Amino acid sequence: MDTEKPPPGIVVIYNTTDQLIKGEEQDHLADLGVITCAREVYQAIKSTPLKVVLLPIDSEVELALAPYPPDQWLIFNLYEGLAGKLFEEARLAWALKATGYRFTGSGGEAIARTTNKDLAKSLLAA
């Protein structure tokens, strides 16, 4: 009897937003670049035997991920936050870890430290 579990699926997540709360128009253009990247990652993984889902996030990430249990899905994390809200990228990494997901990219602590330029400079100087 074959007791091997099938490989987990991969959910490619990325942010999509129509407007910025904080930031400049070039920040919105950067979001469009993330969308292009997410689509290319999806196409590359889609050619493998793995299940893959392309999941744009435009509101609560935790609700969007609810149909994808952490024991059955890996997260390819291209999420950078919504509408220019501060610390969303780090918050999501902490939430993914706390809820048991395996995911690509840095953890919340590393993201929080590197997105604060003054803190990153002082850490590097030390």
C-alpha positions in Angstrom: 0.0 0.0 0.0 1.3 3.4 -1.0 1.3 5.7 2.1 3.2 8.6 0.6 1.4 11.9 0.7 1.2 13.8 -2.5 3.5 16.8 -2.7 2.0 20.0 -1.4 0.6 22.5 -3.7 2.1 26.0 -4.1 0.1 29.2 -3.7 1.8 32.2 -5.4 0.6 35.2 -3.5 1.1 38.9 -4.5 -0.5 42.2 -3.6 -2.8 44.0 -5.9 -4.1 47.5 -5.1 -5.9 50.3 -7.0 -4.7 53.1 -4.8 -2.0 54.1 -2.4 -2.6 55.2 1.1 1.0 56.3 1.4 3.7 56.6 -1.2 4.2 57.9 -4.7 2.9 56.9 -8.1 6.2 55.1 -8.8 5.3 52.8 -5.8 2.1 51.8 -7.7 4.3 51.1 -10.8 6.4 48.8 -8.6 3.2 46.9 -7.6 2.6 46.3 -11.3 6.1 44.8 -11.6 5.3 42.4 -8.8 2.1 41.3 -10.6 4.2 40.5 -13.7 6.7 38.6 -11.6 3.9 36.6 -9.9 2.4 35.6 -13.3 5.8 34.4 -14.5 6.5 32.4 -11.4 3.0 30.8 -11.8 3.7 29.9 -15.4 7.1 28.3 -14.5 5.6 26.2 -11.7 2.5 25.3 -13.7 4.8 23.3 -16.0 5.6 20.9 -13.1 3.4 18.1 -11.7 2.7 20.3 -8.6 -0.6 21.9 -8.0 -0.2 25.7 -8.3 -2.6 28.6 -7.6 -2.1 32.2 -8.5 -3.7 34.3 -5.7 -3.9 38.0 -5.9 -4.4 39.7 -2.5 -6.5 42.8 -2.3 -7.7 42.6 1.3 -7.1 40.4 4.3 -4.4 37.9 3.5 -5.5 35.4 6.2 -9.0 35.2 4.7 -7.6 34.8 1.2 -5.4 31.9 2.4 -8.2 30.1 4.3 -9.0 27.6 1.5 -5.3 26.6 1.4 -4.4 24.7 4.7 -0.8 25.1 5.7 -0.2 21.3 5.9 -1.1 21.0 2.2 0.2 24.2 0.6 3.5 26.1 0.3 3.5 29.8 -0.1 5.5 31.5 -2.8 5.5 34.9 -1.1 5.6 37.9 -3.4 3.3 39.9 -1.1 4.7 43.4 -0.3 1.7 45.0 1.4 -1.5 46.8 0.4 -2.0 50.4 -0.6 1.3 51.5 0.9 0.4 50.5 4.5 3.5 50.4 6.7 4.9 47.1 7.9 2.4 44.9 6.0 5.2 42.8 4.4 6.7 42.0 7.8 3.3 41.4 9.4 2.4 38.9 6.7 5.7 36.9 7.1 5.0 36.7 10.9 1.4 35.6 10.2 2.5 32.9 7.8 5.0 31.5 10.3 2.5 31.7 13.2 -0.1 29.8 11.2 2.3 27.1 10.2 2.9 27.9 6.5 6.2 27.1 4.8 7.0 30.1 2.6 9.7 31.6 0.4 11.5 34.8 1.4 12.6 36.3 4.6 10.9 36.1 8.0 9.2 39.0 9.6 12.1 40.1 11.7 14.5 40.4 8.8 11.9 42.2 6.7 11.1 44.7 9.5 14.8 45.4 10.1 15.7 45.9 6.4 12.7 48.1 5.5 13.6 50.6 8.2 16.6 52.3 6.7 17.9 53.9 9.9 17.7 50.7 11.8 19.3 48.7 9.0 22.2 51.3 8.8 22.8 51.1 12.6 22.7 47.3 12.5 25.2 47.2 9.7 27.5 49.7 11.4 27.5 47.7 14.6 
